[in-house]
Amino acid sequence: MKFLNVNGYAFFQVANPESLKESLLELATSYPVLGSILIATEGVNLSLAGAENEVESFCKRLHEICEIEPIAYKLSWTEKPPFKRFWIKVKNEIVTMGFPELALKESAPYVKPKELREWFKEKKELFILDTRKEFEFQMGHFQGARSLDSKFFRDFPERLKELNLKKDATIVTYCTGGIRCEKAAPYLRGLGYENVFQLEGGILRYFEECGGEFWEGQCFVFDHRAAIDPELNVVESIACRSCGEVFNREFLSDLDCGLNMQCIKCLEEARAS
C-alpha cells in the first residue's frame, strides 16, 4: 500500500477556532488519517497522509465544515506513512510572522511554476527571495536565490531591512508550500515594493510541474520524510542540521530522522543536555 501525502492551507475568517478544532477531531474518528492541522482565526494549515480514499474523503468533509472552496493541495506518495499520529492545534497564526490575518487583508500576485521557469530561461532580472529558515535554504534553493539567514519566520521584517532592496526590483518570494509567501509578499508590497510575486504552490508545486530545473539540492519537508528531491522521492543521505555532517537515514529510526534531522552524535548530545 502506498500513502497519499497532502499539504495545503486556506486563509479565511475562523470565528471560533476551538469549535472548529472539536469538529475536525470528531471528523477524524471516521477517517484514519495521520498528520497535523493548525487552526487560527486566519485559517487552517494541514499536512495529512493515509490511504487515498480516506484522505480525499477527509479533505472533502473538511472543506464542507469550513465552508471553503477545495484547497489546491500539493500531492506526493510514500511507501510508509510520514507521520506517527494525528493532532490538531489552535494557534495565534497558522504561519507565525507576528502579523495575524495579514493574508486576509492584503494580497500579492502569483507567478506559476512554469512561468517562473521561463523567467529563469530568459534570464529575466529577478530578486529571488527564500523566505524559509537558513538550514532549509542550505539544504537546497533556487539558483541565484537569497536567504534572510534567519532561524524563525517571525524574523522576516527585521532581516528584510538588511537586504537594501530597490523599490523597483522584481521580487519573487518562495517557500516550501507557499504559505509563508502569503504573508511575506503582501508585507513587501505594503512597504512600497510594487513588483512582488509569490511562487504559486511553493517549491512542492514547482517540483510537481518543473522537476529540478534551476533548483540546487534537496527540500526539507515538515514530516518524518525529512527531505525530498525534485522528483518528490525521499532522500536517503541528509546533512545534519546541527553539525552539517552528511548521514544516512537508514541508521536512524523514521521518528528520529524526521523533524530532528540530526545525526546520531548530535541526537545523543541533545538528549544528554
C-alpha positions in Angstrom: 0.0 0.0 0.0 1.2 3.5 -0.8 0.3 6.5 1.2 -1.0 9.7 -0.2 0.5 12.9 1.3 -1.3 16.2 1.0 -0.1 19.6 2.1 -2.2 22.7 1.9 -3.6 25.8 3.6 -6.5 28.2 3.3 -6.8 31.7 4.7 -10.4 32.5 5.7 -12.1 34.0 8.8 -12.5 31.5 11.5 -14.9 32.8 14.1 -14.3 30.1 16.7 -11.1 28.1 16.3 -11.7 25.9 19.3 -15.1 24.9 18.0 -13.6 24.1 14.6 -11.0 22.0 16.3 -13.6 19.9 18.0 -15.5 19.4 14.7 -12.4 18.2 12.9 -11.4 16.0 15.8 -14.8 14.4 15.6 -14.4 14.0 11.8 -11.0 12.3 12.3 -12.7 9.5 14.2 -14.3 8.4 10.9 -11.2 8.6 8.8 -7.9 7.0 9.8 -5.6 9.8 8.6 -2.3 10.9 10.1 -0.7 14.3 10.3 -1.4 17.7 11.6 -3.8 20.6 11.3 -3.1 24.1 12.6 -6.1 26.4 13.2 -6.2 30.2 13.8 -8.7 33.0 13.3 -6.9 33.5 9.9 -7.5 30.0 8.6 -6.1 26.4 8.5 -2.8 24.8 7.5 -2.7 21.0 7.1 -0.3 18.2 6.3 -2.0 14.8 6.1 -1.3 11.2 5.0 -3.2 8.0 4.6 -5.0 5.8 2.1 -6.0 7.8 -0.9 -9.8 7.4 -0.4 -9.6 8.2 3.3 -7.5 11.3 2.8 -9.7 12.5 -0.1 -12.9 11.9 1.9 -11.5 13.7 5.0 -10.4 16.7 3.0 -13.8 16.9 1.2 -15.6 16.9 4.5 -13.1 19.5 5.9 -13.9 21.9 3.1 -17.7 21.5 3.8 -17.2 22.0 7.6 -15.1 25.1 7.0 -17.4 26.3 4.2 -14.4 27.0 1.9 -13.5 26.1 -1.7 -11.4 23.0 -2.2 -7.8 23.6 -1.3 -5.2 23.2 -4.1 -3.1 20.6 -2.3 0.4 19.6 -3.0 0.5 15.8 -3.5 3.1 13.1 -3.1 3.3 9.4 -2.4 5.3 7.3 0.0 5.8 3.6 0.9 5.4 4.4 4.6 3.3 7.0 6.4 5.4 10.2 7.1 3.5 10.8 10.4 3.2 8.9 13.6 -0.1 10.3 14.8 -2.9 12.8 14.1 -3.2 16.1 16.0 -4.8 19.5 15.8 -3.5 22.7 17.4 -5.0 26.1 17.8 -2.5 29.0 17.4 -2.5 32.7 17.1 -1.3 32.4 13.4 -1.2 29.4 11.1 2.2 30.8 10.0 3.9 32.9 12.6 5.1 36.2 11.4 3.7 38.5 14.1 1.0 39.8 11.8 -2.2 37.9 12.4 -4.6 37.9 9.5 -2.3 39.9 7.2 -3.1 37.4 4.4 -6.8 38.1 4.8 -6.3 41.8 4.3 -3.6 42.0 1.7 -2.7 40.1 -1.4 0.2 39.8 -3.9 0.1 38.3 -7.4 1.2 34.8 -8.1 3.8 33.5 -10.6 3.0 30.0 -11.7 5.9 27.4 -11.6 6.2 27.1 -15.4 6.2 30.9 -15.8 9.0 31.2 -13.3 10.9 28.5 -15.1 10.5 30.6 -18.3 11.8 33.7 -16.5 14.8 31.7 -15.4 15.4 30.6 -19.0 15.0 34.2 -20.3 17.5 35.3 -17.6 15.0 37.9 -16.5 16.4 40.2 -13.9 14.9 38.9 -10.7 15.5 39.1 -6.9 14.6 35.5 -5.8 13.9 35.7 -2.1 13.8 32.5 0.0 11.5 33.1 3.0 12.4 29.8 4.8 14.8 29.2 7.7 18.5 29.2 7.0 19.0 25.5 7.4 16.3 24.9 4.8 18.0 27.2 2.4 21.3 25.4 2.9 19.7 22.1 2.1 18.5 23.4 -1.3 17.4 26.5 -3.1 16.7 28.1 -6.5 19.8 29.2 -8.4 20.7 32.7 -7.5 18.3 32.9 -4.6 19.0 35.0 -1.5 18.4 33.9 2.1 17.5 36.0 5.1 19.8 33.9 7.3 17.0 33.6 9.9 16.0 30.9 12.4 12.4 31.9 12.6 9.9 33.3 10.1 8.9 36.0 12.6 12.4 37.5 12.0 11.4 38.3 8.4 10.5 42.0 8.9 13.8 42.7 10.7 16.0 40.7 8.4 14.4 42.2 5.4 15.9 45.6 6.3 19.4 44.2 5.8 18.9 43.4 2.1 18.6 47.0 1.0 16.2 46.1 -1.8 15.5 48.6 -4.5 11.9 49.7 -4.7 11.6 48.9 -8.4 13.1 45.5 -8.2 11.1 42.5 -9.5 11.0 40.3 -6.4 9.8 36.6 -6.3 9.3 35.1 -2.9 9.1 31.3 -2.4 8.9 28.8 0.4 8.1 25.1 0.8 4.4 25.1 0.0 3.5 28.8 -0.5 2.1 29.6 2.9 4.9 31.9 4.2 4.7 33.9 1.0 1.0 34.6 1.6 2.3 37.0 4.3 5.9 37.8 3.1 4.8 39.0 -0.4 1.9 41.3 0.9 4.2 42.6 3.6 6.8 43.6 0.9 4.0 45.3 -1.1 2.9 47.2 2.0 6.5 48.6 2.2 6.2 50.1 -1.3 7.7 47.2 -3.4 5.2 47.1 -6.2 6.8 44.3 -8.4 6.4 41.5 -5.9 5.3 38.0 -6.9 4.8 34.8 -4.9 5.5 31.4 -6.3 2.2 29.7 -6.5 2.2 26.4 -4.6 5.8 26.9 -3.5 8.7 24.5 -4.1 6.5 21.4 -3.9 4.3 22.6 -6.7 7.3 23.7 -8.7 8.8 20.1 -8.3 5.5 18.6 -9.4 5.4 20.7 -12.6 9.0 21.5 -13.5 11.2 19.0 -11.7 14.6 20.2 -10.7 15.2 22.8 -13.4 17.1 25.8 -11.8 17.0 24.1 -8.4 20.1 23.1 -6.4 20.0 20.4 -3.7 17.1 18.9 -1.7 14.0 20.3 0.1 13.1 20.0 3.7 9.6 18.8 4.4 7.7 19.1 7.7 7.2 15.4 8.4 9.3 12.3 9.0 10.5 12.0 5.5 12.8 14.9 6.4 13.8 15.8 2.9 12.8 15.1 -0.7 14.5 15.5 -4.1 12.9 17.4 -7.1 11.3 14.1 -8.2 9.4 14.0 -4.9 11.4 11.0 -3.7 12.6 10.6 -0.1 16.3 11.5 0.3 18.5 8.9 2.0 21.6 11.0 2.6 20.9 14.1 4.7 23.1 16.9 6.1 22.7 17.1 9.9 21.1 20.4 10.8 23.3 20.8 13.8 26.8 19.9 12.7 26.4 19.8 8.9 27.8 16.3 8.5 26.1 14.1 6.0 24.5 10.9 7.4 22.3 8.1 6.0 18.8 7.9 7.4 19.0 4.1 7.5 21.0 4.4 10.7 18.1 6.2 12.5 14.5 5.4 13.1 12.0 7.3 11.0 10.9 9.2 14.1 14.4 10.3 14.9 15.3 11.2 11.3 12.2 13.3 10.6 11.8 16.7 12.1 15.0 16.4 14.2 17.2 15.9 11.1 20.3 15.3 13.3 22.9 12.7 13.1 23.3 10.1 15.8 26.1 12.0 17.6 24.1 15.3 17.7 20.9 13.5 18.7 22.7 11.8 21.7 24.3 15.1 22.7 20.9 16.9 22.6 19.3 14.2 24.7 22.1 14.3 27.2 21.9 18.1 27.7 
